[in-house]
Amino acid sequence: SQRLIASNVFSVVTTTATVLALTATDIKEAATTRGADTGFDVIVVFCFCAFTVEIFAACIGRRDYPWSFFFWLDSISTVSLIFDVSAVRFVDRCEAAENTAAAPSSFFDGVALRASRTVRIIRLIRILKLYKAALERNQQQEQRKHSRVLPGFLPPEDPDEAAPDNLNDPESRVGKKLSDLTTRKLIMLVLAMLFALPYFEASEQYDAAASSAEYGVDVVNYRWVSYWQSRSAGLPHGDPLLRAAFDQALLLMVYYANPSGDLDACPAGKARCSSDFLSKLLWIGVVGGQHDMAQVPLVNSSIHSTGSWDSTFNDPLFQYGTGRLDPRLMRSLTQPLGSIGGECDCNLVGISLGDEKCPEGLRETEVNTVAPRMFLHDT
C-alpha cells in the first residue's frame, strides 16, 4: 500500500482526479447541456473510485492516518462527490412545481450554497496534501542518495521514523508533528471563516428579499384574477379594461426579461438593457391541464395587436432597453396555452420562450421557478 501511494502513476491519477473534482461540475454547467450529464457522471465516479482507493491504501500503509484529521477531510470530500451525480441530485420537479408558492426558501438556499462552497474548499485542500506527499517522496529520494554514500546505513522502512542526525534530515518527527498541527489549525480557521463570513455581509439580508420576478408574477396573477372574476360576474368575455390591464402586465414582464433581447445591441444612452442580464424568461404556464387560463388566449391580440408591441414596450424614451420580441414568440403568446402543444410533465401547460420546450429539459441549477404567492380568495 505504501508503494502504491508513493508511485508516480498513482500520484498522477489522484492529481488528475483532484483537478476534475474541482472543475468538472463548473465546466458541465457553463459549457454543456443536460445531454452531457452522463459523461460527467462517469468522471465523478472515476474520481470517487480513485479517492476511495487512496483512502484505503493510506489506512493500510500509514499507522497514523486512520481516524486522523486528514482521514476525515478526505472522507468528507470523497463522499460529497456522490451529490455531483445527476441521478442523486434529481429533484422531484412535480412536487417542486406544486410547492413553489410555499414559504420562501432563500435562507435554506443560502445555507446550501455555503455548504457547497465549504465542500469545494475541502476538496481544494487535497492539493495541499498532494504537495506534501511530493515533498516526502523527494526527502526519501535524498535519504536513499545519502545511504549510498554512507556505508552500513539502510533507509528506514517506516517513513515516519526519524533519520540519523548526520544526514541533515529536513524535517524531524517533532517538526513534522508541529507542521501537521499548524496545518490543521489553518484549515479549520479557513473553513470556519468561509462558512461564517456570509452571515456578516449586508447583502445576505437583501438577497432574502422578494425579487423583481416574484413581484412581476404577483402583479400578473392579480390582473388575471381581477379579469376572471369579471367573467364570473356575468360578462361572457370579461371586462375589456381588466383584460387589457392583464395583457399589459404580462407583456411588460415578458419584455423586461426578454428572452430574445439579444436581437439588438443595447442602444447608447440606455441605463440598462435586458441583454445585459444572463437570466431570461424561459417558460410561462399553469399547473393543471384543465386550468381555465389554458383555454383562453394568453394575450388578446384584438386589444393589443402584435404590430404595436415593440413600439409600446420598447419605447426609445425608456431608460431601460427591453429590445424587440421575436415574431415567433408574438404569435405563440396570442394562442391559448392548451392549444399550442405546450403540455409538459407534472401536468404543466404553457409556452416556451426559449430553445427547450419544457422546463424539465434543463438542469435543476439552470432553472428558477417563480409562482404567485399573493393568492386572492380561492383562486
LOKOL-122472 format. One record per residue: residue number from 1; residue in one letter; z, x, y of N, C-alpha, C in turn. Coordinates in steps of 0.2 Angstrom, whole numbers. Last residue first. Example, Ala and Ser with C-alpha at 12.3 -4.5 7.8 and 13.67 -1.06 7.14 Angstrom:
BEGIN
    i  aa     nw     nu     nv    caw    cau    cav     cw     cu     cv
    2   S     35     64    -11     36     68     -5     39     64      0
    1   A     39     66    -28     39     62    -22     39     66    -16
END
This chain:
BEGIN
    i  aa     nw     nu     nv    caw    cau    cav     cw     cu     cv
  379   T    -28   -293    157    -35   -290    156    -34   -283    153
  378   D    -17   -301    160    -18   -299    153    -25   -296    152
  377   H    -13   -293    175    -12   -299    171    -13   -297    163
  376   L    -22   -278    177    -20   -284    180    -19   -290    175
  375   F    -17   -261    175    -20   -267    172    -17   -273    176
  374   M    -19   -246    179    -16   -252    183    -19   -258    181
  373   R    -26   -238    171    -18   -239    170    -15   -244    174
  372   P    -41   -234    164    -37   -238    169    -30   -239    167
  371   A    -44   -218    157    -44   -225    157    -40   -228    162
  370   V    -52   -203    153    -48   -207    158    -49   -214    157
  369   T    -53   -189    143    -54   -196    143    -49   -199    149
  368   N    -61   -175    143    -55   -178    146    -56   -185    147
  367   V    -68   -163    132    -68   -170    135    -61   -172    138
  366   E    -67   -151    127    -73   -152    131    -73   -159    135
  365   T    -58   -151    117    -56   -147    123    -62   -148    128
  364   E    -64   -158    107    -59   -161    110    -57   -157    117
  363   R    -82   -157    108    -76   -154    106    -70   -158    110
  362   L    -94   -170    106    -91   -164    110    -85   -163    107
  361   G    -97   -182    100   -102   -176    100   -100   -170    103
  360   E    -89   -192    104    -87   -188     98    -92   -182     97
  359   P    -95   -198    115    -90   -193    116    -88   -189    110
  358   C   -113   -200    112   -106   -202    112   -101   -197    113
  357   K   -125   -193    115   -125   -200    115   -118   -203    116
  356   E   -126   -179    126   -123   -182    120   -123   -189    121
  355   D   -131   -176    139   -135   -175    133   -132   -178    127
  354   G   -125   -190    149   -126   -183    148   -131   -182    142
  353   L   -121   -202    150   -124   -199    156   -126   -192    155
  352   S   -121   -216    139   -120   -209    140   -124   -206    146
  351   I   -112   -231    139   -119   -227    141   -117   -220    142
  350   G   -104   -240    126   -105   -238    133   -112   -234    134
  349   V    -92   -244    116    -98   -247    118    -99   -244    125
  348   L    -82   -240    101    -83   -239    108    -91   -241    110
  347   N    -77   -240     89    -78   -247     92    -79   -246     99
  346   C    -76   -228     83    -70   -230     86    -71   -237     90
  345   D    -93   -222     88    -87   -223     83    -81   -226     87
  344   C   -104   -232     98   -101   -226     95    -96   -227     90
  343   E   -118   -240    105   -112   -240    101   -110   -234     98
  342   G   -129   -240    114   -123   -236    116   -117   -236    111
  341   G   -141   -248    114   -139   -243    109   -134   -238    110
  340   I   -141   -256    125   -144   -250    126   -143   -245    120
  339   S   -133   -268    124   -140   -268    123   -144   -262    123
  338   G   -120   -267    129   -121   -268    122   -128   -269    120
  337   L   -121   -265    143   -119   -259    138   -120   -260    131
  336   P   -135   -271    151   -129   -272    148   -127   -266    143
  335   Q   -143   -260    164   -143   -264    157   -136   -265    155
  334   T   -142   -251    174   -144   -258    176   -144   -263    170
  333   L   -140   -239    169   -135   -242    172   -136   -249    174
  332   S   -153   -235    165   -148   -237    160   -142   -240    163
  331   R   -160   -233    177   -162   -238    173   -157   -240    167
  330   M   -152   -221    181   -153   -228    185   -155   -234    181
  329   L   -155   -212    171   -149   -215    172   -148   -221    176
  328   R   -169   -210    175   -167   -212    168   -160   -215    168
  327   P   -168   -204    188   -170   -211    187   -169   -214    180
  326   D   -153   -196    192   -159   -196    188   -161   -203    187
  325   L   -148   -195    209   -147   -198    202   -153   -198    198
  324   R   -145   -182    220   -149   -188    218   -147   -189    211
  323   G   -129   -178    229   -135   -177    225   -139   -183    223
  322   T   -117   -178    236   -117   -181    229   -123   -179    225
  321   G   -109   -168    247   -116   -170    244   -115   -172    237
  320   Y    -99   -173    260    -99   -172    253   -106   -173    250
  319   Q   -101   -178    272    -99   -171    272    -99   -168    264
  318   F   -115   -188    275   -109   -187    271   -107   -179    271
  317   L   -127   -189    281   -122   -189    286   -115   -187    282
  316   P   -136   -191    271   -136   -185    274   -130   -184    278
  315   D   -130   -201    257   -132   -201    264   -131   -194    267
  314   N   -130   -205    244   -131   -198    245   -134   -197    253
  313   F   -129   -219    243   -123   -215    241   -124   -207    241
  312   T   -140   -224    249   -134   -226    251   -128   -222    249
  311   S   -151   -216    244   -150   -216    252   -143   -219    253
  310   D   -150   -219    231   -149   -212    233   -148   -212    241
  309   W   -151   -233    230   -145   -230    228   -144   -223    231
  308   S   -163   -240    232   -158   -239    238   -152   -235    236
  307   G   -169   -242    220   -173   -238    226   -168   -236    231
  306   T   -161   -251    213   -161   -243    212   -164   -239    217
  305   S   -153   -263    223   -159   -260    220   -158   -253    219
  304   H   -139   -272    221   -141   -265    223   -147   -263    220
  303   I   -143   -285    217   -138   -284    223   -139   -277    226
  302   S   -151   -284    207   -153   -288    212   -149   -288    218
  301   S   -144   -275    198   -150   -272    202   -152   -277    207
  300   N   -128   -274    195   -133   -279    196   -138   -276    201
  299   V   -123   -263    182   -124   -264    189   -130   -269    190
  298   L   -122   -268    169   -117   -264    172   -117   -264    179
  297   P   -125   -285    164   -127   -278    167   -122   -274    170
  296   V   -114   -290    150   -117   -291    157   -120   -285    159
  295   Q   -107   -287    139   -113   -292    138   -116   -293    145
  294   A    -97   -279    140   -103   -276    137   -108   -281    136
  293   M    -87   -286    146    -91   -281    150    -97   -279    147
  292   D    -81   -292    135    -85   -296    140    -90   -292    144
  291   H    -82   -284    119    -79   -285    126    -84   -288    131
  290   Q    -86   -282    107    -86   -289    109    -83   -290    116
  289   G    -82   -268    104    -89   -270    105    -91   -277    108
  288   G    -70   -259    111    -71   -265    109    -78   -268    110
  287   V    -69   -251    126    -66   -251    119    -67   -258    117
  286   V    -83   -246    136    -77   -250    135    -75   -249    128
  285   G    -90   -233    147    -90   -238    142    -83   -242    141
  284   I    -98   -219    151    -95   -225    154    -95   -230    148
  283   W    -98   -201    151    -99   -207    147    -95   -213    151
  282   L    -97   -190    160   -101   -190    154   -103   -197    151
  281   L    -96   -183    175    -95   -189    172   -100   -190    166
  280   K    -91   -165    175    -96   -171    176    -94   -177    173
  279   S    -85   -150    180    -83   -157    177    -88   -162    179
  278   L    -89   -140    189    -91   -140    182    -90   -146    178
  277   F    -94   -142    205    -89   -143    200    -92   -143    193
  276   D   -105   -141    214   -100   -136    214    -95   -136    208
  275   S   -112   -153    213   -115   -147    209   -110   -141    209
  274   S   -107   -161    223   -105   -162    216   -107   -157    211
  273   C   -101   -150    236   -106   -154    233   -104   -156    226
  272   R    -93   -149    253    -93   -148    245    -99   -152    243
  271   A    -98   -149    266    -92   -146    264    -91   -144    257
  270   K   -115   -145    271   -110   -149    267   -104   -145    265
  269   G   -123   -135    277   -119   -140    281   -114   -144    277
  268   A   -136   -136    266   -132   -132    271   -129   -137    275
  267   P   -135   -144    250   -138   -143    257   -134   -139    261
  266   C   -136   -137    234   -131   -140    239   -134   -139    246
  265   A   -152   -142    226   -147   -137    228   -142   -140    233
  264   D   -154   -155    214   -155   -152    221   -150   -147    222
  263   L   -149   -157    201   -157   -158    203   -158   -155    209
  262   D   -136   -157    199   -139   -150    199   -147   -151    201
  261   G   -132   -170    197   -131   -167    204   -135   -160    205
  260   S   -131   -177    186   -137   -174    187   -138   -172    194
  259   P   -118   -182    186   -120   -178    180   -127   -174    181
  258   N   -108   -184    199   -115   -185    197   -116   -180    192
  257   A    -96   -189    204    -96   -184    199   -103   -184    195
  256   Y   -101   -197    214    -96   -192    216    -95   -187    210
  255   Y   -109   -206    207   -112   -201    212   -107   -196    213
  254   V    -99   -214    200   -105   -210    197   -108   -205    201
  253   M    -92   -219    211    -89   -215    206    -94   -210    202
  252   L   -102   -227    217    -98   -222    221    -95   -217    216
  251   L   -104   -236    207   -109   -231    209   -106   -226    213
  250   L    -92   -243    207    -94   -240    201    -99   -234    203
  249   A    -91   -248    220    -86   -244    217    -88   -240    211
  248   Q   -103   -256    220   -102   -251    225    -97   -246    222
  247   D   -100   -266    210   -106   -261    209   -105   -255    214
  246   F    -89   -272    215    -88   -268    209    -94   -263    208
  245   A    -95   -278    227    -89   -273    228    -88   -269    221
  244   A   -104   -287    221   -106   -281    225   -101   -276    226
  243   R    -95   -295    215    -99   -292    211   -102   -286    215
  242   L    -89   -301    227    -85   -297    222    -89   -293    217
  241   L   -100   -307    232    -97   -302    236    -92   -297    231
  240   P   -103   -317    222   -108   -311    223   -105   -305    227
  239   D    -92   -322    210    -93   -321    217    -98   -315    218
  238   G   -101   -328    195    -96   -325    198    -97   -324    206
  237   H   -110   -336    188   -111   -329    189   -106   -325    193
  236   P   -102   -348    188   -106   -346    182   -107   -338    182
  235   L    -87   -351    194    -93   -349    196    -97   -346    190
  234   G    -74   -355    189    -79   -360    190    -86   -358    192
  233   A    -66   -344    187    -64   -349    191    -69   -355    193
  232   S    -72   -335    179    -67   -339    176    -65   -345    180
  231   R    -78   -328    189    -82   -331    185    -78   -336    181
  230   S    -67   -322    196    -71   -327    199    -76   -331    195
  229   Q    -63   -313    186    -58   -319    187    -62   -324    191
  228   W    -72   -304    188    -72   -308    181    -68   -314    182
  227   Y    -69   -298    200    -76   -301    199    -75   -306    193
  226   S    -57   -292    197    -57   -297    203    -64   -301    202
  225   V    -60   -283    187    -56   -289    186    -56   -295    191
  224   W    -68   -274    194    -71   -278    189    -67   -284    187
  223   R    -59   -269    204    -65   -273    206    -68   -277    201
  222   Y    -50   -263    195    -48   -268    199    -54   -272    202
  221   N    -59   -253    189    -56   -258    185    -54   -264    189
  220   V    -62   -245    200    -67   -249    197    -65   -255    193
  219   V    -49   -241    203    -52   -245    208    -58   -249    204
  218   D    -46   -233    191    -42   -239    193    -45   -244    198
  217   V    -56   -224    192    -56   -228    186    -52   -234    188
  216   G    -51   -217    203    -58   -220    203    -58   -225    198
  215   Y    -39   -212    199    -39   -216    204    -46   -220    204
  214   E    -43   -203    189    -39   -209    187    -39   -214    193
  213   A    -51   -194    196    -54   -198    191    -50   -204    189
  212   S    -42   -188    204    -47   -192    208    -50   -197    202
  211   S    -26   -189    196    -32   -186    198    -36   -191    201
  210   A     -8   -189    199    -14   -193    197    -20   -189    200
  209   A      1   -174    196     -1   -180    200     -7   -183    197
  208   A      3   -162    190      6   -168    186      4   -174    190
  207   D     -1   -153    199     -6   -154    193     -3   -160    189
  206   Y      9   -152    207      3   -155    210     -2   -157    204
  205   Q     18   -145    200     20   -151    202     14   -155    204
  204   E     12   -133    198     14   -136    192     15   -144    194
  203   S     11   -126    211      5   -130    208      7   -134    202
  202   A     23   -119    212     22   -126    216     16   -130    213
  201   E     30   -111    199     25   -112    203     24   -119    206
  200   F     40   -111    189     42   -109    196     36   -109    201
  199   Y     34   -113    177     39   -118    180     41   -117    187
  198   P     27   -101    175     23   -108    177     28   -113    180
  197   L     37    -92    170     34    -92    176     31    -98    179
  196   A     40    -94    156     45    -97    161     42    -97    168
  195   F     31    -87    148     32    -94    147     36    -98    153
  194   L     30    -74    154     24    -78    153     26    -86    152
  193   M     44    -70    153     41    -71    159     34    -76    159
  192   A     45    -69    139     49    -74    142     46    -75    149
  191   L     35    -60    136     34    -66    133     39    -71    137
  190   V     41    -49    143     34    -51    144     33    -58    142
  189   L     53    -47    136     53    -48    143     46    -51    145
  188   M     48    -44    123     52    -50    124     52    -52    131
  187   I     42    -32    125     38    -38    123     42    -44    124
  186   L     53    -24    129     47    -25    134     43    -31    132
  185   K     61    -24    118     63    -27    124     58    -29    129
  184   R     52    -17    109     54    -24    108     57    -28    114
  183   T     51     -5    115     45     -9    114     47    -16    113
  182   T     64      0    114     61     -1    120     55     -6    120
  181   L     65      1    100     69     -4    103     67     -5    110
  180   D     55     10     97     54      4     95     59     -1     98
  179   S     61     21    104     55     19    106     53     12    103
  178   L     73     23     96     73     21    103     67     18    106
  177   K     67     26     84     71     20     84     72     18     92
  176   K     61     38     87     57     33     85     61     26     86
  175   G     72     46     90     67     45     96     62     39     94
  174   V     77     47     78     81     44     83     76     42     89
  173   R     67     54     71     69     47     69     73     44     74
  172   S     56     62     83     61     62     78     63     55     76
  171   E     40     66     87     45     60     88     49     61     82
  170   P     33     78     85     33     75     92     38     69     93
  169   D     40     92     78     38     85     77     38     81     83
  168   N     41    106     76     40    103     83     37     96     82
  167   L     44    112     65     37    110     66     35    107     72
  166   N     57    116     65     52    121     67     45    119     67
  165   D     63    104     60     63    105     67     58    111     69
  164   P     54     95     47     59    100     49     58    102     57
  163   A     53     77     50     50     83     48     55     89     50
  162   A     62     63     43     61     67     49     58     74     46
  161   E     54     49     36     58     54     35     57     59     41
  160   D     44     39     37     50     38     41     55     44     41
  159   P     34     42     28     33     44     35     39     43     39
  158   D     39     49     13     40     44     17     39     46     24
  157   E     35     62      8     32     56      6     33     50     10
  156   P     32     76     19     36     70     17     32     64     14
  155   P     23     90     14     23     84     18     28     79     15
  154   L     31    105      9     27     99      7     28     93     12
  153   F     31    122     11     33    116     14     28    110     11
  152   G     27    134      5     33    131      2     35    125      6
  151   P     20    142     20     20    141     13     27    138     10
  150   L     13    135     33     20    137     31     20    136     24
  149   V      0    130     34      1    137     37      8    139     35
  148   R      0    118     28     -4    123     25     -3    130     28
  147   S      9    111     36     11    113     29      6    118     26
  146   H      1    110     48      7    114     48      9    116     41
  145   K     -8    100     43    -10    106     45     -5    111     45
  144   R      1     89     40     -2     92     35     -5     99     37
  143   Q      5     87     54     10     89     49      7     92     43
  142   E     -7     81     59     -4     88     61      1     91     57
  141   Q     -7     70     51    -13     75     50    -10     82     53
  140   Q      4     63     56      4     65     49     -2     70     48
  139   Q     -1     61     69      5     65     68      5     67     61
  138   N    -11     52     67    -13     59     70     -7     63     69
  137   R     -4     41     62     -9     45     57    -11     52     60
  136   E      3     38     73      7     40     67      2     44     63
  135   L     -7     33     82     -4     39     83      0     42     77
  134   A    -12     22     75    -16     28     75    -13     34     77
  133   A      0     14     76     -2     16     69     -7     22     70
  132   K     -1     12     90      5     16     87      3     18     80
  131   Y    -12      4     90    -12     10     94     -7     15     91
  130   L     -8     -7     83    -14     -3     80    -14      4     84
  129   K      1    -12     92      3    -10     85     -2     -5     82
  128   L     -7    -15    103     -2    -10    103      1     -7     97
  127   I    -14    -26     97    -17    -20     99    -13    -14    100
  126   R     -4    -35     95     -7    -32     89    -11    -25     91
  125   I     -3    -41    107      2    -36    105      0    -32     99
  124   L    -12    -52    106    -14    -46    110     -9    -40    108
  123   R     -4    -61    100    -10    -58     96    -12    -52    100
  122   I      5    -64    110      7    -61    104      2    -58    100
  121   I     -4    -70    119     -1    -63    121      2    -60    114
  120   R     -7    -81    112    -13    -77    113    -10    -70    115
  119   V      5    -87    112      2    -85    106     -3    -80    107
  118   T      6    -90    126     11    -86    123      8    -83    116
  117   R     -5    -99    128     -5    -93    131      0    -88    128
  116   S      0   -110    120     -6   -106    118     -7   -100    121
  115   A     11   -113    128     12   -111    121      6   -107    119
  114   R      5   -118    140      9   -112    140     10   -109    133
  113   L     -2   -129    134     -6   -123    137     -2   -117    137
  112   A      9   -137    130      4   -134    125      0   -128    128
  111   V     14   -139    143     18   -136    138     14   -133    133
  110   G      4   -147    149      6   -140    152     10   -136    147
  109   D      4   -158    140     -2   -153    140     -1   -147    143
  108   F     16   -163    144     15   -160    137      9   -156    137
  107   F     13   -167    157     18   -162    156     17   -159    149
  106   S      2   -176    156      1   -169    159      6   -164    158
  105   S      2   -188    151      3   -183    146      2   -176    149
  104   P      8   -204    156      5   -198    157      7   -192    153
  103   A      8   -217    143     12   -213    148      8   -207    150
  102   A     -8   -224    140     -1   -224    139      2   -219    145
  101   A    -22   -225    140    -18   -228    146    -11   -228    145
  100   T    -25   -220    128    -27   -216    134    -23   -219    140
   99   N    -24   -226    116    -18   -224    119    -19   -220    125
   98   E    -37   -228    111    -33   -234    112    -27   -232    116
   97   A    -42   -215    110    -45   -219    115    -41   -225    116
   96   A    -34   -209    100    -33   -207    107    -36   -212    112
   95   E    -38   -217     89    -31   -218     92    -30   -215     99
   94   C    -51   -211     89    -50   -218     90    -43   -220     92
   93   R    -49   -197     87    -52   -200     94    -51   -207     95
   92   D    -38   -188     81    -40   -195     80    -42   -198     86
   91   V    -43   -171     81    -39   -176     84    -42   -183     83
   90   F    -42   -156     73    -45   -163     73    -40   -167     76
   89   R    -38   -144     70    -37   -146     77    -40   -153     78
   88   V    -42   -142     57    -34   -143     58    -33   -145     65
   87   A    -55   -141     58    -53   -146     54    -45   -147     55
   86   S    -57   -129     65    -59   -136     68    -56   -141     64
   85   V    -44   -117     67    -49   -120     63    -51   -127     65
   84   D    -34   -114     75    -40   -112     78    -46   -115     73
   83   F    -22   -115     68    -24   -120     73    -30   -119     76
   82   I    -22   -103     61    -23   -109     57    -25   -115     62
   81   L    -17    -94     69    -24    -94     68    -26   -100     64
   80   S     -3    -94     68     -6    -98     74    -14    -98     73
   79   V      0    -85     58      0    -92     56     -4    -96     62
   78   T     -2    -73     65     -6    -75     59     -6    -82     58
   77   S      8    -74     74      1    -73     77     -4    -75     71
   76   I     19    -74     66     18    -80     70     11    -80     73
   75   S     18    -62     59     18    -68     55     16    -74     60
   74   D     19    -52     69     13    -53     65     13    -59     62
   73   L     32    -55     73     27    -56     78     20    -56     74
   72   W     40    -53     62     39    -60     64     34    -61     69
   71   F     38    -39     60     36    -44     55     35    -51     57
   70   F     43    -34     72     36    -34     71     33    -38     66
   69   F     57    -36     68     54    -39     74     46    -40     74
   68   S     58    -39     50     59    -35     56     56    -39     62
   67   W     55    -43     38     60    -47     42     62    -43     48
   66   P     49    -28     32     51    -35     30     57    -37     35
   65   Y     50    -14     37     46    -19     40     48    -26     38
   64   D     57     -3     31     60     -6     37     56    -12     40
   63   R     49      1     21     56     -2     19     59     -6     25
   62   R     32     -2     17     37      1     23     44     -3     22
   61   G     25     -7      7     24      0      8     29      3     13
   60   I     27    -21      7     27    -17      1     28     -9      2
   59   C     24    -25     20     31    -27     17     32    -23     11
   58   A     11    -20     22     17    -17     25     23    -19     23
   57   A      4    -29     13      4    -22     12     10    -18     15
   56   F      7    -41     19      9    -40     13     10    -32     11
   55   I      0    -39     32      7    -40     32     10    -39     25
   54   E    -13    -37     27     -9    -31     31     -2    -33     31
   53   V    -16    -49     22    -16    -43     18    -12    -37     21
   52   T    -16    -57     34    -11    -58     28    -11    -52     24
   51   F    -26    -51     41    -19    -50     44    -14    -52     38
   50   A    -37    -55     33    -36    -48     35    -29    -47     37
   49   C    -36    -69     33    -35    -66     27    -34    -58     28
   48   F    -38    -72     47    -32    -74     44    -31    -70     37
   47   C    -51    -67     49    -45    -64     52    -39    -66     49
   46   F    -58    -76     40    -58    -69     39    -52    -65     42
   45   V    -55    -88     47    -52    -87     40    -53    -80     38
   44   V    -62    -86     59    -55    -87     59    -52    -86     52
   43   I    -75    -85     54    -72    -79     57    -65    -80     57
   42   V    -77    -98     49    -77    -93     44    -74    -87     47
   41   D    -76   -105     61    -71   -106     57    -71   -101     51
   40   F    -88   -101     67    -82    -98     70    -76    -99     65
   39   G    -97   -109     59    -97   -101     58    -91    -98     61
   38   T    -93   -122     62    -92   -119     56    -92   -112     55
   37   D    -96   -123     76    -89   -123     74    -88   -120     67
   36   A   -109   -126     80   -107   -119     78   -100   -118     76
   35   G   -109   -139     85   -113   -137     78   -111   -130     76
   34   R   -104   -139     97   -100   -141     92   -103   -139     85
   33   T   -111   -125    105   -109   -132    105   -105   -133     98
   32   T   -106   -110    115   -109   -114    109   -108   -121    110
   31   A   -100   -103    125   -107   -102    124   -110   -106    119
   30   A    -86   -107    126    -90   -106    133    -98   -105    131
   29   E    -81   -109    114    -81   -115    119    -85   -113    125
   28   K    -83    -97    108    -86   -103    105    -86   -108    110
   27   I    -77    -87    116    -84    -87    116    -87    -94    113
   26   D    -63    -92    114    -66    -92    120    -74    -92    120
   25   T    -62    -89    100    -61    -96    102    -65    -97    109
   24   A    -64    -75     99    -69    -79     96    -68    -86     99
   23   T    -55    -66    105    -61    -68    109    -65    -74    106
   22   L    -44    -63     97    -43    -64    104    -49    -67    108
   21   A    -50    -62     84    -45    -67     85    -43    -68     92
   20   L    -58    -51     86    -61    -58     85    -56    -63     86
   19   V    -49    -41     88    -53    -42     93    -56    -49     93
   18   T    -43    -41     75    -39    -42     81    -43    -44     87
   17   A    -54    -38     67    -51    -45     66    -46    -46     72
   16   T    -56    -25     71    -61    -30     72    -58    -37     72
   15   T    -44    -19     66    -45    -19     73    -51    -24     75
   14   T    -45    -22     53    -39    -25     56    -41    -25     64
   13   V    -56    -13     50    -56    -21     48    -51    -24     52
   12   V    -52     -1     54    -57     -4     57    -58    -11     56
   11   S    -41      1     44    -40      1     52    -45     -2     56
   10   F    -48      1     33    -44     -4     34    -42     -5     41
    9   V    -54     14     34    -58      7     33    -54      1     35
    8   N    -44     23     35    -48     22     41    -52     15     40
    7   S    -28     20     28    -35     21     28    -39     19     34
    6   A    -15     16     29    -17     22     33    -24     23     33
    5   I    -15      4     21    -13      4     28    -16     10     32
    4   L    -17     11      9    -22      6     11    -21      5     19
    3   R     -6     19      7    -13     22      8    -18     17     10
    2   Q      4     10      6      4     14     12     -3     17     13
    1   S      0      4     -6      0      0      0      0      4      6
END
